Amino acid sequence: MAGCAARRALAVGSRWWSRSWAGARGLRPLCAAGGAGAFPPAVTTTTRRHLSSRNRPEGKVLETVGVFEVPKQNGKYETGQLFLHSVFGYRGVVLFPWQARLYDRDVASAAPEKAENPAGHGSKEVKGKTHTYYQVLIDARDCPHISQRSQTEAVTFLANHDDSRALYAIPGLDYVSHEDILPYTSTDQVPIQHELFERFLLYDQTKAPPFVARETLRAWQEKNHPWLELSDVHRETTENIRVTVIPFYMGMREAQNSHVYWWRYCIRLENLDSDVVQLRERHWRIFSLSGTLETVRGRGVVGREPVLSKEQPAFQYSSHVSLQASSGHMWGTFRFERHDGSHFDVRIPPFSLESNKDEKTPPSGLHW
């Protein structure tokens, strides 16, 4: 990741921030547009090259918000680590890590041919590799600028009452892969604006990073572990469009004398090429252990048809699925349109929907 003096522009909505690397020994100040509604931070070089005036509101000035640290190639980031998201550009803080199994079909396709997966769907057998993700809080000041690229209320729970379809979300909670973390330090005792920051973290200048977990964070993590846990990640690339899927089991509810099992799945679409493409259609196939196979077709995703370009290469969203069985599978395709009007299909890697058979209590959200 570190390359001497290499510069890369990243887009968040219509806003830009840039980052500079200066090798393993260089640290650089981070700056952000000041005042209410400030943009996600911009990293500047020591010569203090700032965002151009056309990319920030009239009258706004850049304020230093911290100093970059060298990204970790090995090991994990600790609770309280401040960071910039390398793709979406928001400021955040690490709450705690998850050890996930990454099933990367791009790696599998480059390997010697293997036997067909018993689950079918024309996919090859893929072995999972341990990969670190993090539960994080997003700075509320940055949420308006990433809302067109990434949902800021994507982590949802089933409500604790009889309405089996009722959901609620925790705003500004996200899952971030290790390689998406650009760590930085700040002298501010409350560097992230989120209603849970001071409830979960305590400033301790003797620690590094200087924010440690409060007992409320540990209690919340333990109580909600079954509903927050990230265990499997699935990834596949078709024609330079990479699709990453993370499924989450949400719980079971009773409805009309039957059990209904719920899952949330988070999908990230990334354009690894410079050609502009637009997502037009989705095509899902959902198999239930009860023996049913459902096909779902529709325009776009979550009411949008996102454009993926070199400037804005990624889009991330979450959705939900329910089955009247304790497990199942999902797979499918996204149809994209090129600039010349031609279309192509991008594979969605097949993933399992598994329930927690030993669940005893429903998710408790923010209650202790």
C-alpha positions in Angstrom: 0.0 0.0 0.0 2.8 2.4 0.8 4.4 3.9 -2.3 6.8 6.9 -2.1 5.0 10.1 -3.2 2.2 8.1 -4.9 -1.1 10.1 -5.0 -4.6 8.8 -5.4 -7.9 10.7 -5.5 -10.9 9.3 -3.8 -14.5 10.5 -4.2 -17.2 10.8 -1.6 -20.5 11.8 -3.2 -19.3 14.8 -5.3 -16.6 15.7 -2.9 -13.0 14.8 -3.2 -10.2 14.0 -0.8 -6.7 12.9 -1.7 -4.0 11.0 0.1 -0.2 11.1 -0.2 2.1 8.4 0.8 5.7 9.1 1.7 7.0 5.7 2.4 7.2 3.9 5.7 8.8 6.7 7.6 6.7 9.7 6.5 3.7 11.1 8.4 1.4 13.7 6.9 -1.1 16.1 8.4 -4.8 15.6 7.6 -7.0 18.5 6.9 -10.8 19.0 6.6 -13.1 21.8 5.5 -14.1 23.6 8.7 -17.5 24.5 10.0 -20.8 22.7 9.9 -21.2 20.2 7.1 -17.5 19.9 6.6 -16.2 17.5 3.9 -14.5 14.2 4.8 -10.8 15.0 5.5 -8.2 15.7 2.9 -4.7 14.5 3.4 -2.1 17.1 2.5 1.7 16.9 1.9 4.2 18.9 4.0 3.9 21.6 1.4 0.2 21.8 2.5 -1.5 21.3 -0.9 -5.2 21.6 -0.1 -8.4 20.8 -1.8 -9.1 23.2 -4.6 -11.8 25.9 -4.0 -14.1 24.3 -6.5 -14.3 21.2 -4.3 -15.4 22.8 -1.1 -18.2 25.2 0.0 -17.7 29.0 -0.4 -16.0 30.4 2.7 -14.9 27.1 4.1 -11.3 26.7 5.2 -9.2 23.6 5.8 -8.6 22.6 9.4 -6.0 20.1 10.6 -7.8 17.1 12.2 -4.8 14.7 12.7 -1.7 13.1 11.4 -1.4 9.9 9.4 0.2 6.8 10.8 1.8 4.1 8.8 -0.9 1.4 7.9 -0.3 -1.9 9.5 0.6 -4.7 7.1 0.5 -7.3 9.9 -1.4 -7.4 13.1 -4.7 -5.8 14.1 -5.8 -2.3 14.9 -6.8 -1.7 18.5 -10.0 -0.4 20.0 -10.0 3.4 19.7 -7.9 3.6 16.5 -8.9 6.6 14.4 -9.0 6.1 10.7 -10.1 7.3 7.3 -11.9 4.9 5.1 -9.7 4.4 2.0 -12.7 4.0 -0.4 -15.5 6.1 1.1 -13.3 8.7 2.8 -15.2 9.1 6.1 -13.6 9.5 9.5 -14.2 6.7 11.9 -13.0 4.9 15.0 -12.5 1.2 15.6 -14.7 -0.4 18.3 -13.5 -4.0 18.0 -12.2 -6.6 15.4 -13.9 -9.6 13.8 -12.1 -12.6 12.4 -14.0 -13.6 9.3 -13.6 -16.3 6.7 -13.0 -14.7 3.2 -14.1 -16.9 0.3 -12.4 -15.2 -2.7 -13.5 -16.8 -6.0 -10.9 -14.7 -7.9 -8.2 -16.7 -6.1 -10.0 -19.9 -6.6 -10.4 -19.3 -10.4 -6.7 -18.8 -10.7 -5.9 -22.1 -8.9 -6.0 -25.5 -10.6 -9.5 -26.8 -11.4 -11.3 -28.4 -8.5 -14.4 -30.5 -8.1 -17.8 -28.8 -8.4 -19.2 -27.4 -5.1 -22.0 -29.7 -3.8 -24.1 -26.6 -3.4 -24.1 -26.4 -7.2 -24.8 -23.1 -9.0 -21.9 -23.7 -11.3 -19.3 -22.5 -8.7 -16.0 -24.0 -7.9 -15.0 -25.1 -4.5 -13.5 -22.2 -2.6 -11.5 -22.4 0.6 -12.0 -19.7 3.2 -9.0 -17.6 4.4 -9.0 -15.7 7.7 -9.4 -12.0 7.2 -9.8 -9.2 9.8 -12.7 -6.8 9.7 -13.7 -4.1 12.2 -16.8 -2.8 13.8 -16.6 1.0 13.6 -18.4 4.2 14.2 -18.7 6.8 11.4 -18.3 10.5 12.1 -21.7 12.0 11.8 -20.2 15.1 10.1 -19.3 12.8 7.1 -22.5 10.9 6.8 -24.3 13.4 4.5 -21.3 13.2 2.0 -21.3 9.4 1.7 -25.0 8.7 1.7 -25.1 8.4 -2.1 -22.3 5.9 -2.0 -22.7 3.9 1.2 -25.7 3.5 3.5 -25.0 5.0 7.0 -27.9 3.0 8.6 -27.0 -0.4 7.1 -26.7 -2.3 10.4 -30.2 -3.3 11.4 -31.8 -5.4 14.1 -35.1 -7.2 14.6 -37.3 -5.3 17.0 -38.1 -6.9 20.4 -41.9 -7.3 19.9 -44.4 -9.3 18.1 -44.2 -7.6 14.7 -42.0 -10.1 12.9 -41.1 -7.5 10.1 -40.2 -4.6 12.3 -36.5 -3.5 12.0 -34.5 -0.7 13.6 -31.0 0.6 12.7 -28.1 2.0 14.5 -27.0 5.0 12.5 -23.3 5.4 11.8 -22.3 1.8 12.5 -20.3 0.0 9.9 -18.0 -3.0 9.1 -14.6 -2.2 7.6 -11.9 -4.5 6.1 -8.4 -4.2 7.4 -7.0 -2.9 4.1 -9.6 -0.1 4.1 -8.2 1.4 7.3 -6.0 4.5 6.9 -5.0 5.1 10.5 -4.3 8.6 12.0 -3.8 10.2 15.3 -5.5 13.3 16.8 -5.0 15.5 19.8 -8.7 16.1 20.1 -10.3 14.3 23.1 -13.5 13.8 21.1 -12.3 13.5 17.5 -15.3 11.6 16.2 -18.8 13.1 16.4 -21.2 10.2 17.1 -23.7 9.8 19.9 -22.1 6.6 21.0 -18.4 7.7 21.0 -18.3 8.9 24.6 -20.7 6.2 25.7 -18.4 3.5 24.4 -14.9 5.0 24.6 -12.9 6.8 27.3 -10.0 9.2 26.7 -6.8 8.0 28.3 -3.7 9.9 27.2 -1.4 7.2 28.6 -2.7 4.7 26.1 -1.9 4.3 22.4 -4.4 4.8 20.8 -5.6 7.1 23.6 -9.2 5.8 23.6 -10.1 2.7 25.6 -13.3 0.7 25.8 -15.7 1.5 28.5 -17.6 -1.3 30.3 -20.7 -0.3 28.3 -19.0 -1.2 25.0 -17.9 -4.6 26.3 -21.3 -5.3 27.7 -23.0 -4.2 24.4 -20.6 -6.3 22.3 -21.1 -9.4 24.5 -24.9 -9.1 24.6 -25.3 -8.5 20.9 -22.5 -10.8 19.7 -24.9 -13.2 17.8 -26.5 -10.4 15.8 -23.4 -8.4 15.1 -20.9 -11.2 14.4 -19.3 -11.1 11.0 -18.2 -14.6 10.1 -18.2 -15.1 6.3 -17.3 -12.8 3.4 -17.7 -13.8 -0.3 -16.0 -12.1 -3.2 -15.9 -12.5 -6.9 -14.9 -10.3 -9.9 -16.5 -10.3 -13.4 -15.2 -8.0 -16.1 -13.4 -5.7 -13.5 -16.5 -5.3 -11.3 -15.8 -6.8 -7.9 -18.8 -7.9 -5.8 -18.3 -8.5 -2.0 -21.1 -10.0 0.0 -21.4 -10.3 3.8 -24.4 -12.1 5.2 -25.6 -11.6 8.8 -28.1 -13.7 10.7 -30.7 -11.5 12.5 -32.9 -13.9 14.4 -36.1 -15.9 14.2 -39.7 -14.7 14.7 -43.0 -16.5 14.8 -45.6 -15.4 12.3 -48.9 -17.1 11.6 -48.0 -20.3 13.4 -44.7 -20.6 11.5 -41.1 -19.7 12.1 -39.6 -16.9 10.0 -35.8 -16.6 9.9 -34.2 -13.3 8.9 -30.9 -12.3 7.4 -29.2 -9.0 6.5 -26.7 -9.0 3.7 -24.3 -6.2 2.9 -23.0 -5.8 -0.7 -20.2 -3.7 -2.0 -19.7 -3.1 -5.8 -16.3 -1.9 -7.0 -15.3 -0.8 -10.4 -11.6 -1.8 -10.8 -11.4 -0.3 -14.3 -11.5 3.3 -15.6 -14.5 2.7 -17.8 -17.8 4.2 -16.5 -20.6 1.6 -15.9 -24.1 1.8 -14.4 -26.0 -0.9 -12.5 -29.3 -1.4 -14.2 -30.9 -4.7 -13.0 -30.6 -7.3 -10.3 -31.4 -11.0 -10.6 -31.5 -13.1 -7.5 -32.1 -16.8 -6.9 -33.0 -17.8 -3.3 -33.0 -21.4 -2.3 -34.5 -22.5 1.0 -33.8 -25.7 3.0 -37.6 -26.3 2.8 -37.1 -26.9 -0.9 -38.4 -23.7 -2.4 -36.5 -21.8 -5.1 -37.4 -18.1 -5.6 -36.4 -15.8 -8.4 -36.3 -12.1 -7.9 -35.7 -9.6 -10.7 -35.9 -5.8 -10.5 -34.4 -2.5 -11.5 -31.3 -1.4 -9.6 -30.8 -1.9 -5.9 -32.4 -0.2 -2.9 -34.2 2.1 -5.3 -30.9 3.3 -7.0 -29.0 2.6 -10.2 -25.5 3.7 -9.1 -22.9 4.8 -11.6 -19.4 3.4 -10.9 -16.5 5.5 -12.4 -12.9 6.1 -11.8 -13.7 9.0 -9.5 -16.5 7.2 -7.7 -15.6 3.5 -8.0 -17.7 1.9 -5.2 -21.2 1.6 -4.0 -22.3 -0.2 -0.8 -25.8 -1.2 0.4 -27.6 -3.6 2.7 -30.8 -5.5 2.2 -32.8 -8.3 3.9 -34.2 -11.7 3.2 -36.5 -14.0 5.2 -37.1 -17.7 4.9 -39.4 -20.2 6.5 -36.5 -22.5 7.0 -33.4 -22.3 9.2 -30.9 -22.1 6.3 -30.6 -21.6 2.5 -28.5 -20.1 -0.2 -28.5 -17.0 -2.4 -26.7 -16.2 -5.7 -27.4 -14.3 -8.8 -26.2 -11.5 -11.2 -26.2 -7.7 -11.6 -26.7 -6.3 -15.0 -24.5 -3.3 -15.9 -24.6 -0.9 -18.8 -21.5 0.5 -20.5 -21.1 4.0 -21.8 -21.9 2.7 -25.4 -25.2 1.2 -24.3 -24.0 -2.4 -24.3 -24.8 -4.6 -21.3 -23.0 -7.3 -19.3 -23.8 -9.5 -16.3 -21.7 -9.6 -13.2 -21.8 -12.6 -10.9 -22.9 -12.4 -7.3 -20.9 -15.0 -5.5 -23.2 -17.7 -3.9 -23.4 -17.5 -0.1 -25.1 -19.5 2.6 -27.8 -18.3 4.9 -27.2 -20.0 8.2 -29.1 -19.5 11.5 -27.9 -19.7 15.1 -29.6 -22.9 16.4 -28.7 -22.0 20.0 -30.2 -18.5 20.1 -31.9 -17.8 23.4 -32.6 -14.0 23.5 -33.5 -11.5 20.8 -31.1 -8.7 19.9 -31.0 -6.0 22.4 -29.8 -3.1 20.4 -28.7 -0.2 22.6 -30.2 -1.6 25.8 -28.1 -2.9 28.6 
